[in-house]
């Protein structure tokens, strides 16, 4: 879907998600930067509780409840993967 159908630009989604992950979810408090392709799970930056907090944030911030079947490692692997999933939905 095109950005015209989305309420949020790609850049805005990246900025909001990155900011939230860095401030409220990240396990390593010394980690001060997050690239869109950093592997959140494999690199141990976010745990399962962090994913649950991220899901709640997405629902509150973007008005979209992620269906249980879409909560996968692939969908939440990185900020880029999350944005790619969210773009057609928000």
N, C-alpha and C positions, 0 to 999 in steps of 0.2 A: 504494500500500500504506500501511497505517497505521503510525504510529510503534511500535505494539505489536509489529509484526513485525520492526522494525529494532533492532539492538543499540545504536544510537546515536541520540540525539535530534538534531533539526535544529540546535539551538543548539550541541550538542557537536561536530557535524560542522563547523559554521561556525568555531567557536573553534579546533579542532585544525588545520583547513586554513589558516585565516588566520595562526595562529601559525607554522606551518611555512613558509608562503610568505614571510612577513616575515623570518624568521630564516635561512632556508636557500636560498631560490630567487630572491628579488627581485633584479633587476639594479640598481636604484637604491637604494643603501644609505641615502640621505637620506630615503627614503619610510618614514615611521614608522607609518602607519595605512593600512588597506585596507578599503574598503566592500565589501559583498557583491556590488554591481553594478559595481565598477570593472572595466573591460575589460583583462584581464591581457595579452592579446596585442596588441591595437590600440594600447594606450597604451605598449607597449614595456616593461612591467614584468617580463615573463617571456619567455624565448626558448625555442627548441626543446629545448635541453639542460635547461632548467628544467622543461619539461613531462615529460621523461624522468625527472628526479629526483622530480617530483611523482607520477608513476605508480608508481615504486618505493616511495615513502612510503605511498601508498594501499594497495598490496599488503601492506606490512609492518604498518602501523598498523591497517588495517581488515579485513585478510584477504581482500581481493578483488582479483583480477587483471583489470584492464580489458582486454577483448578489443581487438585491433588495429583492428577496424572501428569501434569506438566512440571511438577517439582522433581527435576532430574539433575544429575551431575552435569549433563550437557547444557541444560538451560542456565544453571547457576555457576558455571565454571569460571566465568570472568565477567567484568563489567560489560565488555563488548557483547558477550553471549546474552546477558540479561537484557541489554538494550535491544539487540536484534529480536529477542522474543517479545519485548514490550511494545516496540514501535507499531506493529499492526493492531495492537490491543488497547492502546491508551490515546 
